[in-house]
């Protein structure tokens, strides 16, 4: 969100013709992602400085970084929104997205990966592979995004490049292909050995990235460099049988052949070229940029996006081939609101887009005219006249477009594979302090919901309260802060509420008859059914085994609809019901009085009648918690997690402390960060993400049900 009162006014530059590079091989759409505080944003700043995009480098710890332009980002030193920028390196155009590292904003990473062709995974030289690194890595694997690895902060105390490489193998089950070795470590870190050209790159202490010299490898590192180069070549030539045979016979492959093999292996996710350096000290970034150009794929080299059927969401077998000559197809992956209007970020997969074109939103079936297109540099922009396949840009002022919508040529309608977002696990009730600000609040919240699909809002019909739902305490805290500062809406915030669920534990066979006679045609529907617990995460399933036409087939959808509509509100505490199977095996109908509505009402009545008989059970969200603790405090931290009903899964000793992995109920984790800092003297850290729903202990369930009844009575 751009805030006019903290950012100097910026101006649109003169509209320019987009440099339509017919050669898509010179495009690189990449993302930078990692754990909180591994140095993603600093790395982005250094890349922008090196590529001539900015002249003064902003520091995260000063709250001045280019891509962190939200007030909340500058204050907290974290990235909240993924920011887009474009720069050039060695005649290659790079569209870069700097994504957040905090687990509450994972949705930003997920949706960015969806539209990227490659990525840079940044790991802290001392922290190593941290919790959010794992989540981001998993998302990148699911999205099949090729990556290079940058082990950052090698100038820090406790940094160890080789330990981090080992963690990448062990924790991420990935294959890092070491391309550079560090010269010196911690305060002594001076530069890197490049295993491709077997030269040492040494930076001086001026802090300027261009102040380096290429010299011979230090004598004490020659053996290690030869060993790692041999490993690199052996791994690379596995991508080419002929080269491998020649290498085994003693023939050294050429530099071009090695690069070609590394490029192929990187693209196929066989391995990940691994670099090291210090972004803050401006050491080693050039080689990472070279790797992006040399090894990460262009838009034409990745598997094209699948097209899906609008009705079923199933793949159609067709793909959006990345080509300028194909019909226009693009995906809206982010909505952002600023003082100039709504910005819709889109990735164009095929075809061209010109100012003034009319395009179709296949999700809504409505057409839109393209007014202004802009190339973004964080919160500045350059107007474009046209764009093409491979481009990432923003369109100003589009209506009714949401994240994940497909935009296409009206003559060639299609739907790209949609995005799937996680369900919120925590909610708070809010109301404006100023009674007259309801409408203002509604408009502001509507904009936030459009921007962030993992942030949801609903109105409690009984109390009229507005309920905000999100991925964690920090997520909702930031949203409330944005509402206050950006939109001027002061809110009264209730206590956080856990998103409990309900299920059943016992099968029930039952019968229900809906009969209504009141002059004229009546209503009649009789159903005989079995309700039983379903598989975990199966949701709601409906089957029919009726034979002999006792219930005509045309009424089956109405019966299913009736049962399904009741799943939103369970009988214990009014929470949604999960994992229920309903089987219709018999029933009865009346030739005149039976109708779809009669059978739908019968199904609703059947649900209310039978669920209480099926031993309903309350479920609570369990979080995957990853805690970092100094060694001295491990016992206290584990004891505290046990008191919070946590199940300890794993412990892993690192150079600077111990990582403890546990499954803990969300209801026990409110305010945990403050408590953790107290017992670890401020040195503990943690992250958590939703794992699964599990049975709630009876004493906890009783309390939750009691509170739900009290809330209902108060209304």
Buried (B, 14 or more C-beta within 10 A) or exposed (E): BBBEEEBEEEEEEEBEEBEEBEEBEBBBBBBBBBBBBBBBBBBBBBBBBBBEBBEEBBEBEEBBBBBBBBBBBBEBBBBBBBBBBBBEBEEBBBBBBBBBBBBBBBBBBBBBBBBBBBBBBBBBBBBBBBBBBBBBBEBBBEBEBBBBBBBBBBBBEBBBBBBBBBBBEEBBEBBBBBBBBBBBBBEEBBBBBBBBEEBBBBBEEEEEBEEBEEEEBBEEBEEEBEEBBEEBBEBBBBBBEEBBEBBEEEEEBEEEBBBBBBBBBBBEBBBBBBBBBBBBBBBBBBBBBBBBBBBBBBBBBBEBBBBBEBEEEEEEEEBBBBBBEBBBBBBBBBBBBBEBEBBBBBBBBBBBBBBEBEBBBBBEEEEBEBEBBBBBBBBBBBBBBBBBBBBBBBBBBBEEBBBBBBBBBBEEBBBBBBBEBEEBBBBBBBBBEEEEBBEBBBEBBEBBBBBBBBBBBEEEEEBEBBBBBBBBBBBBBBBBBBBBBBBEBEBEEBEBBBBBBBBBEEBBEBBBBBEEEEEEEBBBBBBBBBBBBBEEEEEBBBEBEBEEEBBEEEBBEBBBBBBBEBBEEBBBBBBBBBBBBBBBBBBBBBEEBBBBBBBBBBBBBBBEBBBEBBEBBBBBBBBBBBBBBBEEBBEBBBEBBEEBBBBBEEBBEBEBBBBBBBBBBBBBBBEBBEBBBEBBEEBBBBBBBBBEBBEBEEEBBEEBBEEBEEBEEEE
